[in-house]
Amino acid sequence: MQMLILCLTEDIPKPMLVFDNKPFLQYLIEYYKGQGINEFVLSVGYLKEKIIKYFGNGKRFGVKINYSKEDVPLGTGGALFKARKILKDVFFVVNGDTFREVDLNDLRQFYKKRDALCVVGVSNCIRKQSSGFVKFDKKWRIVDFKSSSDVKTGYINNGIYLMDKRMFAFFPRGKSSLEDDVFFRIKSGLFAYEIQKGYFIDIGTIKTYNQFAKEFYKVKNVISDTFKSSGEN
């Protein structure tokens, strides 16, 4: 299987922040490799040379790596559309500054049972902001990506997707956001997949970066367990 990692940032290249002598992005690649992902497409922009120099073609990490290069920020939707020619018919998408423990094989089986254009990983949680909530029906079909301002609980988008290339028919040209500019155009074929448990961290803020710096051993343990399950050393 193939995975696109969105290494998008307009200042510090967060996926290259180092923890225990490894950049955060390397932990992601190792984790998903342990679940059978052997080909990655890195969507890179700001300071892309640093990422390309470190990871190269992926050979020393035991995977294949290609690059989709941005000269100007295109947003999540624009970055995906730019990479479309090097993506396979079905592919995973994750954010390069977020680690979410997830069973990709189970997600893939969920996808296969539905005529889906895109499956979105979601988790039930409590938070102050309504933005980012995902609403879906009893059959897990997504009906909205926004909630009213008085809603305090619900399912949020985890930034993990399994997509069919047919999705690109709904993408606008130029800079765009998946949630704000793409998903609302799709009347059917969007499904929510519940991720019920597991470690989650987004290193996009100073607070969460410091949190991960203190507990990155949790990710190392998750990766180690994943490799043991897959039979790799």
N, C-alpha and C positions, 0 to 999 in steps of 0.2 A: 504493500500500500504506500501511498504518497501523502505527504503532509506539507502544507504551506505554513510557515511561521512568520507572523507579521512583526518584524523588528523595527517598528515605526516609532520615531521620537523626533522632536524638534529641538532638543537641547542635548543632554547627556545620553549617549546610546545605552540605555538601561540594561538591555540584554547582555552587555559586555561588562557589567559590574562584577567584580571578582569576589568570590567566597571560597576560602580554603584553596587558593591557587587555581581555581577554575572560574570562568565566566558563567553567569547564570544560564546563558543560552546553551552551554555545554551540558548542564544538568538536564535541561529539557530534552535535548537530542538523545542523551543516554537513556532517559526514562522511556521515551517513545520508541527508541530502538528496541528496548527490552519487551515491547508489546508488538513487535513485528514490523514497525515502520522502517524501511530500508532506503527510502528516497525522500529527501527534503528539498523544498524550495524556500529560500530565505528572501523575503521581501525587505530590501534594505534601502535606506535613504541617507540621513545625516551620518557623517563619518563612516560611510559604508565600507571604505577601504580597510578600516580596522577589523571589521567583521570578516571580510573576504580574505584578508591576509591570514587571520588566525585559523579559519575553518577550511579554506581552500576548497578542494573538490570533495572533501569528506573522507578520503581514503584512510587517513590515520585514525579516524573514529569508527571505521567499519561501515560507513554508509555512503550514499551518493548525495552530493549537494549541488544544486543549481541556484542561480541568483536572478531575482527580478529587481532591477535597479531604478530607483526614483531620483530624479534631479530636483524636483520640487515636491512638497508633501501632497499626497493625493487622498488621504483618509483611508479608512479600512476598505470601503467599497472600491475606490479608485485603485488602490494597491492590488486588490484581487483581480480587477478587470485587466490591469496592466500585465499580470502574470498569466493570463488565461491560456496563452499559446504554449506554455510549457507545463501546464497542468493536465493530468489525466482525466478520464471521464468522471471518476468519483475520487474525492480527496478530502482529507481532514484539513481544518484550519484552526490554529491556536494563536494566542497573543504571545509575543516574545518576552514580555515582562511579567507573565503570570504563570504560576504552577498550580495545576489542579489535578489531584489524584482522580483517575477515571479508568474504567475498564473499556478500552477501545473496542475489544471484540464484542462485548455486550451491546455497545452503542451501534456497532456495525450490524448486528443481528436485528436490532430494533429498526434500523434503516431498511434492511432488506424486506421486512414484512409490510412495508408501506410504499406507496408510489410517491416518494418524497423527493422534492427538489433540495430541501435542506433540513437537517435535524440540528436543533440547538440544544446544547447542554444547559440545564437549569438546576437551581437548588433552592429549596425553601428557606427563607431567612427573614430576619427583622432588620430594618434599617430606616433611617430618617427620611431619605430621599425617595420619591416615587419613581424617578427616572431609572430606567433599566429593568423594570418589572415586566414579566412576560405573562400574558393571559392566554389560556388555552381551554378547550372543551374537554369532555369526558374521554374523547378518543385521542387526546394529546395534540389535536390540531390547533396551531397557534392562531389566535384571533386578534391579538393586539400586543404592542410592545410598550404601551404607556398605561399608567394607572392614574386615577384621580388623586389630587394632592392630599386627600385625607386618608389614603390607604397607607398603612404602616407595615403590613406584612404581606408576604406573597413569594412568588418564585422570581428569581433574578437570573439574567443571562450570565453564564459562566465564561463566555468567550471561547467555547469549544464547539466546533461545527463539523458536520459531515455533509458535504455538498455534492450535488450532481452538476455537471458542466452546463446543463440546460439553464441553470440559474442566470448565466450571463446575458440572456435575452432580456432580462429585466434591469440591467445595470445602466445608469446614465453615463455619459462620457465625462471625463474629467474628474475633479475632486468630488468625493461622495462618502457618505457614512452608510454602513450596512443597515443599521437600525432606522436611521432617519430618512434615507433616500432610496433604499432598495427594497427592504422587506415589505413596506406598505404597498408596493406595486404588485405583489404576488397574492393572488386571491385564494389559491389553494396549493398545497404541497409543502407547507411549513409545519414542522412537528417539533414538540418539546420532548426532550429525553431527561428524565430526572436522575441526577447524581445525588444519591442519598447521604453519602458519607465520604470521608477522606480528607486529606490535608489540602488546604487552599491558601495561597499567598499571592498578592499583587505587589510588586516592588516599585510601583509607580510613584509613591510618595516617600518623603523622608521617614515618616512614622513607620510605614510598612517595610521599608528598606532596613531600618534598625531592628524591627521585629524579626525579619528573616535572618539577619546577621547573627542573632542570638539563637535561632532554632533551625538553622539550615541542615543540621544533623538529621532532622526529621525527613527531609527530602532525600538525603543520602540513604537513609534506611529504606525508604519507599523504593528507590531505584534498585538497591541491593536485592530487596524482596522480589521485585519485578524480574530481574535477571535470573534469580533462582527458579522462579516459576516457569520461565521460558526455556530453562536448561542451559543458558549461557553462563560463562564464567567472567 
